[in-house]
Amino acid sequence: MSEENLQNNQTPDLSLNTVALDTRDIEVLRQAVGHKNRAAIVASLKDQHPADIADIFEQLSTDDRLALVDLAADVLSPSVLAELEDEVVEDVLPLLEPQQISEAVTELDSDDAIQLIEELDDEQRAEVMAGLSERDREEVEAGFAFDEETAGRLMQREFVAAPEFWTIGQAVDHMRAQGEKGGDTLPDLFFDLYIIDTHFRPVGYLPLSSVMQYRRETPLRDVMLNIPVLIDPKIDQEDAAYLFEKYNLISAPVVDENGRLSGMITVDDMVEVIQEENKEDMLALAGVSEAGLTDTAFSTVRARAPWLLVNLITAICASFVISLFKEEITQLVALAVLMPIVASLGGNTGIQALTVAIRALVTRDLTSVNTWRVVRREAMAALMNGVIFALLLAVITYVWFKDPKLSLVIGVALIFNFLCAGLAGILIPLGLKKAGADPAVASSVFVTTVTDVIGFFAFLGLASQFLL
Amino acid sequence: MSEENLQNNQTPDLSLNTVALDTRDIEVLRQAVGHKNRAAIVASLKDQHPADIADIFEQLSTDDRLALVDLAADVLSPSVLAELEDEVVEDVLPLLEPQQISEAVTELDSDDAIQLIEELDDEQRAEVMAGLSERDREEVEAGFAFDEETAGRLMQREFVAAPEFWTIGQAVDHMRAQGEKGGDTLPDLFFDLYIIDTHFRPVGYLPLSSVMQYRRETPLRDVMLNIPVLIDPKIDQEDAAYLFEKYNLISAPVVDENGRLSGMITVDDMVEVIQEENKEDMLALAGVSEAGLTDTAFSTVRARAPWLLVNLITAICASFVISLFKEEITQLVALAVLMPIVASLGGNTGIQALTVAIRALVTRDLTSVNTWRVVRREAMAALMNGVIFALLLAVITYVWFKDPKLSLVIGVALIFNFLCAGLAGILIPLGLKKAGADPAVASSVFVTTVTDVIGFFAFLGLASQFLL
């Protein structure tokens, strides 16, 4: 979390311009870069918020970004670096002097510093680490002791704690004294005062807004609130984000294996995690392994080809099913005309059930308590929709081909495929989760394979039995 | 935002149990409800956090929930009501006494109060409103002046402001005096002190953690920070959430049309909005209009049938294309066997591009500045993948059917379909957005219609020209 103390007090525009980036800003910057005009680059970004500078920088083409860094690397202040997307940071860091990166690491809170250092290659990392004070270096190393995507990586080691026998006044004086001393013992920004016992274990907390409202002589012990949850630094960042969302947390204390307070996590990092995890789930469902707008066509191909390959294999399975019924198709070509409808509607039904199931797993609404209730509901809903659409499709088929037996066959095949689709949509993600895999990854391919294979097999198989 | 001051200081478990609900708690409660044992119900929920009580309650079946309310409506404290999902609240509120709802509305901050009242029917709403103090009633009415899903609905009217000529000490004394007075002039929880000019217009802010650290005699004007963004209450809640995410905001001031401070929005509400909007996008892509675990099979059918109907119509379009080539299929049944592969791979390519595009629109990474760069990249990536998979599929076709011309035809058709799929995947959501529609809704149906129709037409059309 970083704040830029901008002393100039222009009131910002109150308009939707602030929601969308002003494309003129980007145009001005692009021209300044094109003319290799350092002064114009600096001037165009001077009054902007670090988050805006980061956004504008990300909108440049890769070439323009590199040219800008070459001319005016200093516009990438520590706060701007902390705001850039990982893939952009990765491109930019190798161009910066190790000293500029060390300064950024020193200035940023430890969670942001670690995210920056994560993106460095080994050689540059060694140089940057050498440029740090011993204290900063130790902090960074402590952060790297935790796995990627765990709460420990997002934790900042700066926090404010007070012993339970203090009063409100003592806590306030302590914070003020720390603030006046300067330095970086206090976090840039914090929201809660953690209250600890003599073993440094958190026993309660007080939001700063409550600290503000109680009399100075009030003992902390009398007014402190129960901590809804202590964060284990080893848990997945997604689990931490879930706890924040559930308990409406703004910050949460992190404790070590002895229960001692060792850091804190703040909600702004959790907002990023929530967006990141949502993006991953959505892309996984579509079979995309990674996506960023700064990608080249080549990396886009690499992110998507693997799932297309899986899809090719499953499509060939479906084709193989069709090839079993070549005779029947030659005799009654209407089968070839109609068979994609059965597969397509089944596929859609499966994807609907699948998406709802994955969403419910993400939000922890789907638990062992209600699994069977939900499975039953999905089966019932699939059957009901199956009957509705079977009737519709049977009528359409009759109008089109004037063959009542064909209508009957396609209707029965559709009902059967819907039922399988609904069950596959819920059972496949549950099975993947049970097996310890991410239920979003690969499940849509499994589901559509089921619906294609069963759709073709049911329709063509019934047709071969009853029509020919 | 609501806080429960639980004075008993048991330290919570430090275990992943806190991430997943303890299903035993639910079992105990369910049995208590089954035995109509009011004391056991109250006892089983006594030490739980309101968010946990809400979660446990949501896991019960509809019948058990209603039975519980009948026996022990009082366990649904104001904080629990504020934590319940909308669809559950909707079921429960009609069973509560208007007085219990009025009390909840009075106790909750105005944003939570409004969300509760939104779920009432007209008659009950009138009764609840009659039970409010004049001040609370006016606040609620002011909230309802804004449209649903706007920032205004999420705003709370309680906030803390200080004139710019005050010192830190004056601001602190003011907050403490308000706190000692009690009552509800201060929000339950707040994070920032807004600094206003003589016209009540915000000119800066200070996080409480900074207020804590400066000397009492420091003038606010000297240390206040620039407000990154003022929120217009009429903007969409999604836009407000985007601003929070972008600027790492914890709270933001809301101003009226004259620029005067009229309320604040806090990050916990934004976390909910972000989850809600992500859920909507994901479900919209899958063609589900609404989903909740408390749904019945019947409401599930209603939420999904409309998109299946659209899918039926588009599938018939694709079948119609096939029917144009009945002659060719009868002559060469391999066409019927292979045609779903072309359509399926194209559909997947389109959905990949579509999902990436929608994600980029949601995060505002896709702007008018880089649109053409992204479109070009999608076209290039689709062509490259097209060539790769055309070669693969041509080889497979040759091995299977030993017909080099069939291999050539399927390869060319696949490349063409991939290119169309990539372009449809990016241009359809951009077009929908330009037309003012939600790019996530309906776009996957459009994209797969394009890839089905073009896939069948290209493959069968080329086959009829060059094979027969």
Interface residues (C-beta under 8 A of the other chain):
Chain A: M1 S2 E3 N5 L6 Q7 N8 N9 Q10 T11 P12 L14 S15 L16 T18 V19 A20 L21 T23 I26 E27 H49 A51 D55 E58 Q59 S61 V160 V172 M175 R176 Q178 G179 E180 L186 P187 L189 F190 F191 R201 P202 V203 G204 P207 L208 S209 S210 V211 M212 Q213 Y214 R215 M224 L225 N226 I227 P228 V229 L230 D232 I235 D239 Y242 L243 F244 E245 K246 Y247 N248 L249 I250 V255 G259 V267 D268 M270 V271 E272 I274 Q275 N278 K279 D281 M282 L283 L285 A286 G287 V288 A291 G292 L293 D295 T296 A297 F298 T300 V301 R304 A305 W307 L308 L309 N311 L312 A315 I316 A318 S319 I322 S323 K326 I329 T330 V333 A336 V337 L338 M339 P340 I341 A343 S344 L345 N348 T349 I351 Q352 L354 T355 V356 I358 R359 A360 T363 R364 D365 L366 T367 S368 V369 N370 R373 V374 R376 R377 E378 M380 A381 M384 N385 I388 F389 L392 L393 I396 T448 D452 F456
Chain B: M1 S2 E3 N5 L6 Q7 N8 N9 Q10 T11 P12 L14 S15 L16 T18 V19 A20 L21 T23 I26 E27 H49 A51 D55 E58 Q59 S61 V160 V172 M175 R176 Q178 G179 E180 L186 P187 L189 F190 F191 R201 P202 V203 G204 P207 L208 S209 S210 V211 M212 Q213 Y214 R215 M224 L225 N226 I227 P228 V229 L230 D232 I235 D239 Y242 L243 F244 E245 K246 Y247 N248 L249 I250 V255 G259 V267 D268 M270 V271 E272 I274 Q275 N278 K279 D281 M282 L283 L285 A286 G287 V288 A291 G292 L293 D295 T296 A297 F298 T300 V301 R304 A305 W307 L308 L309 N311 L312 A315 I316 A318 S319 I322 S323 K326 I329 T330 V333 A336 V337 L338 M339 P340 I341 A343 S344 L345 N348 T349 I351 Q352 L354 T355 V356 I358 R359 A360 T363 R364 D365 L366 T367 S368 V369 N370 R373 V374 R376 R377 E378 M380 A381 M384 N385 I388 F389 L392 L393 I396 T448 D452 F456
